[in-house]
Amino acid sequence: MPYKKPFKKNKNKNKHQTNQPTFVRVRLPRGREVLGIVKQRLGSSRLSINCFDGNTRVCRIPGRLKRSLWVREGNIVLIEPWEYDNDKGDILYKYSKSQVQWLKNKGHLDKLSEFQEF
């Protein structure tokens, strides 16, 4: 019968963890990009979004992001309006909870209270 090595537990599992503060990297809008809140999911990777520039746009999730970007109502997203149709756009990025908190603290989401119904 061949020799089997016993299962070895990793004793140094917590050795590499440190209690240093984590830094939040946040992607800010550049050029034509605009922040917005997802108002409604319309199906087939399309969403209705209230943008912070005052427009409501129907935006789509591009094919390269379809499987990796899961967007729900109320999420803060970064969109880029289409050049030839300002009522439509593409979703570029979805912000996490810690990134949204950073944006609020830095004043980038000042118009957020206008879109909140509560």
Phi, psi and omega in degrees: 000132182290151181284131177252132177285138177289153179295128183256124177280147179274104182284339183263027185297316182268003183293326185271353180277134179237161181261038178277149179294144178270142180261139182259121175262124185238131177275121181261155179295137177232143176065239182272358184292147185223145173276152179200166178246134179289120181268315185205143173269130185257350181098159181050049176060030176243145182220150173263127188231132171274112182271154182283357174268005176099354181263154169251122185240149169266114184245156180239156173268119181298157183302326181290342181250359188303316184275341184258348184245109180253113187243135178237169178296138180094350178288147174268127183229162175252125181235160174236115179296149177290149182293320187264349179218108185284350180271000180230162180192179178243141175276128182257327190201143174247131182273141176278174182299317181292326178290323177295320178297320178296317179298321177295315181296325182274356176088013179280342181247045180294327182277005183298324183293335178292329185267343180283131180274344185273000000 
